[in-house]
């Protein structure tokens, strides 16, 4: 992002459409006009003054113009492309998930207008710019790896008269014995995933999406998540969850020859709707971790439950994190080194006919309950070309005997069709809504 992106002095183009102003340039404009208009209190005034002057700050604007953003703030993800953003990008440090239901009386026409608004806003924000009517939340930030991803739930097709174009892959997920699902925090007509490496940038996008919904859609549920911040470790590492376990080691890699086939819907695939070409199906689950019970287990017992070392994520059968599990190795006691009910064994692709999914979760913590236990766990999000060949067979097997099941509880669930990325000039879902 450079200042030359919006170098004109006018606030609108010749056709009257608003100019998209970079967040950092807008901050400088505010400073030149007088920062007092934004002062809420003494602390607020100091913060704005410091950012505008550029004294000792990154991204401030002094006499010589804006200073360079840090690498974390400057990273931009493209809105347009074969796939929507927010699927294959590295985990971001902050995330928001929100589901909407179309308002009573709203249908296909209103949905089209809403997806146009959302797509236009997402494109501007992901480029590190501010919409025409902005809240000012992220004025001094860059793109910060912001991604905004949109999906459709099963009920969306009923509400818009598009049931003939609803994919079979959006059939209801089966019930699992470990489910304790709250219907008020499950499913939804529309789903939006927001991720960024800066908390204010992520919240800014959440507010923009909510405001853009207007009278067309109402929030059904909303959840907040986080991951380790970029740069917090000496080198890039697989994330850890709130149980302290390395989480995501077995993810399929984009370098694998069958990655696209497993994760994305190919064009012209049998049984797939053409409008989903390049898209993926997201299973979203709020999984409560019973941390007090988990933390009472001694380390060796925790490792037996997972089947991996806690220190580095390596299999109990030896090697490093990326070493293949040796599922047939026995110890001196004649027992399997990786127990038959270990989570890593049961969920391994070779134990599930090759079923694979790309897990891209966020952790969550929503406070301490009246009984003193943390309301914390995992906002589980997995991506696959067909959830009935990815998530469902694996979860069915886990449901029958995973040692980890005693320490988790599935509290909400959703399945969403996430279409491919829009081409230049398109909005998300246009190939479905305007066919």
Rosetta blueprint (number, residue, H / E / L):
1 X L
2 X L
3 X H
4 X H
5 X H
6 X H
7 X L
8 X L
9 X L
10 X L
11 X L
12 X E
13 X L
14 X L
15 X L
16 X L
17 X L
18 X E
19 X L
20 X L
21 X E
22 X E
23 X H
24 X H
25 X H
26 X H
27 X H
28 X H
29 X H
30 X H
31 X H
32 X H
33 X H
34 X L
35 X H
36 X H
37 X H
38 X H
39 X L
40 X L
41 X L
42 X H
43 X H
44 X H
45 X H
46 X H
47 X H
48 X H
49 X H
50 X H
51 X H
52 X H
53 X H
54 X L
55 X L
56 X L
57 X L
58 X L
59 X L
60 X L
61 X E
62 X E
63 X L
64 X L
65 X E
66 X E
67 X L
68 X L
69 X L
70 X L
71 X H
72 X H
73 X H
74 X H
75 X L
76 X L
77 X L
78 X L
79 X L
80 X L
81 X L
82 X L
83 X L
84 X L
85 X L
86 X L
87 X L
88 X L
89 X L
90 X L
91 X L
92 X L
93 X L
94 X E
95 X E
96 X E
97 X E
98 X E
99 X E
100 X E
101 X E
102 X E
103 X L
104 X L
105 X L
106 X L
107 X L
108 X H
109 X H
110 X H
111 X H
112 X H
113 X H
114 X H
115 X H
116 X H
117 X H
118 X H
119 X H
120 X H
121 X H
122 X H
123 X H
124 X H
125 X H
126 X H
127 X L
128 X L
129 X E
130 X E
131 X L
132 X L
133 X L
134 X L
135 X L
136 X L
137 X L
138 X L
139 X L
140 X L
141 X L
142 X L
143 X L
144 X L
145 X L
146 X L
147 X E
148 X E
149 X E
150 X E
151 X E
152 X E
153 X L
154 X H
155 X H
156 X H
157 X H
158 X H
159 X H
160 X L
161 X L
162 X L
163 X H
164 X H
165 X H
166 X L
167 X L
168 X H
169 X H
170 X H
171 X L
172 X L
173 X L
174 X L
175 X L
176 X L
177 X L
178 X L
179 X E
180 X L
181 X L
182 X L
183 X H
184 X H
185 X H
186 X L
187 X L
188 X L
189 X L
190 X E
191 X E
192 X E
193 X E
194 X E
195 X E
196 X E
197 X L
198 X L
199 X H
200 X H
201 X H
202 X H
203 X H
204 X H
205 X H
206 X H
207 X H
208 X H
209 X H
210 X H
211 X H
212 X H
213 X H
214 X L
215 X L
216 X L
217 X E
218 X E
219 X E
220 X E
221 X E
222 X E
223 X E
224 X E
225 X E
226 X E
227 X L
228 X L
229 X L
230 X L
231 X L
232 X L
233 X L
234 X L
235 X L
236 X L
237 X L
238 X L
239 X L
240 X E
241 X L
242 X L
243 X L
244 X L
245 X L
246 X E
247 X L
248 X L
249 X L
250 X L
251 X L
252 X L
253 X L
254 X L
255 X L
256 X L
257 X L
258 X L
259 X H
260 X H
261 X H
262 X H
263 X H
264 X L
265 X L
266 X L
267 X L
268 X L
269 X L
270 X L
271 X L
272 X L
273 X L
274 X H
275 X H
276 X H
277 X L
278 X L
279 X L
280 X E
281 X E
282 X E
283 X E
284 X E
285 X E
286 X E
287 X E
288 X E
289 X E
290 X L
291 X H
292 X H
293 X H
294 X H
295 X H
296 X H
297 X L
298 X L
299 X H
300 X H
301 X H
302 X H
303 X H
304 X H
305 X H
306 X H
307 X L
308 X E
309 X L
310 X L
311 X L
312 X L
313 X L
314 X L
315 X E
316 X L
317 X L
318 X L
319 X L
320 X L
321 X L
322 X L
323 X L
324 X L
325 X L
326 X L
327 X L
328 X L
329 X L
330 X E
331 X L
332 X L
333 X L
334 X L
335 X L
336 X E
337 X L
338 X L
339 X L
340 X L
341 X L
342 X L
343 X H
344 X H
345 X H
346 X H
347 X H
348 X L
349 X H
350 X H
351 X H
352 X L
353 X L
354 X L
355 X L
356 X L
357 X L
358 X E
359 X E
360 X L
361 X L
362 X E
363 X E
364 X E
365 X E
366 X E
367 X E
368 X E
369 X L
370 X L
371 X L
372 X L
373 X L
374 X E
375 X E
376 X E
377 X E
378 X E
379 X E
380 X E
381 X E
382 X E
383 X E
384 X E
385 X L
386 X L
387 X L
388 X L
389 X L
390 X L
391 X H
392 X H
393 X H
394 X H
395 X H
396 X H
397 X H
398 X H
399 X H
400 X L
401 X L
402 X L
403 X H
404 X H
405 X H
406 X H
407 X H
408 X E
409 X E
410 X E
411 X E
412 X E
413 X E
414 X E
415 X E
416 X E
417 X E
418 X E
419 X L
420 X L
421 X L
422 X L
423 X L
424 X L
425 X L
426 X L
427 X L
428 X L
429 X L
430 X H
431 X H
432 X H
433 X H
434 X L
435 X L
